[in-house]
């Protein structure tokens, strides 16, 4: 009973995937739900799992090759089952580099039983942080509860040490040999905590570019990652068709600074960053201006009653925009904890699809890089994005002469099809009132 393994839509906006690493060799026994390969989607690196039991008889895609969603990448079957017809069927599509129509994308097909799973089309892409798709990607089966390391021995498959994608990535960054580690995960699988307990040197910052050794050539061509391809496509869809205008404002952060200091004196659990306060302020202002908290849908504008704020996070491969849902309803310390966790997992490429889709408005903060002011590109179908610069000490005139004041510049990019200048200005005025009087955010 053969099972076809297709390149699945592992994220709502995924159109093709790059097979990063095979976790099973041809001839290995596999069970339904067991990871077969690591696949780089447009947002993260995820596991492609088996949808049937048997033996991995044929791998049809090499590592580091990309395939469109819906294309056959492997065949699982019984050891003595004839799969020549399946391989021959896949050959023309592979040679042409084409994909099956979206309507024909299926998770598994059981040939001998004559049954086919319900077709599933990949969700329509809607930008870097888009509205939730009508159809969700198939859930990855949950990992079993880890067992103590003392009860398990390291496990290998076809000469490969069993380990999670994150563990392999961390081991590579820290120069660890996985074959020398004891796994504490299911079946002796090496997981993140095994890498951390190995006491290796800390990895370099996530946003630091990877250095390449000189090859002697005049230049080097590097293939685009899936996330970089998606960024290029989304930005081309945004900056050209969308009539954008920009509004810049400068805010006094004196009271924000005082409030942060007072909160820090209460203990570490109350410490928040300027960015955390700004997230809360932007979300609160959006709740008062639904005309900005909206999506442009071509023949209509959708105004949202809930505020789902996307925050741009820089990774080695480009920007990812995880979402803080119902941000206006959350306390600042809860926003702080959630923002840190989402940013961390975004840099590790471990976000779930539902964590980076569904934003109603976005913000991008480059203040930590010393950027005074910049303009950000709108993520369609959203109608605005806020660019936040650095907080700087500025000499300003006062009643008793000049004084030094901490000030911040923000620039709002507006889709003029949905947001007029006066509407954007009113939003920034509300934001000013909240930022310059941050105690309003706690009521």
Order of alpha helices (4+ residues) and beta strands (2+ residues): beta-beta-beta-beta-beta-beta-beta-beta-alpha-beta-beta-beta-beta-alpha-alpha-alpha-beta-alpha-alpha-beta-beta-beta-beta-alpha-beta-beta-beta-alpha
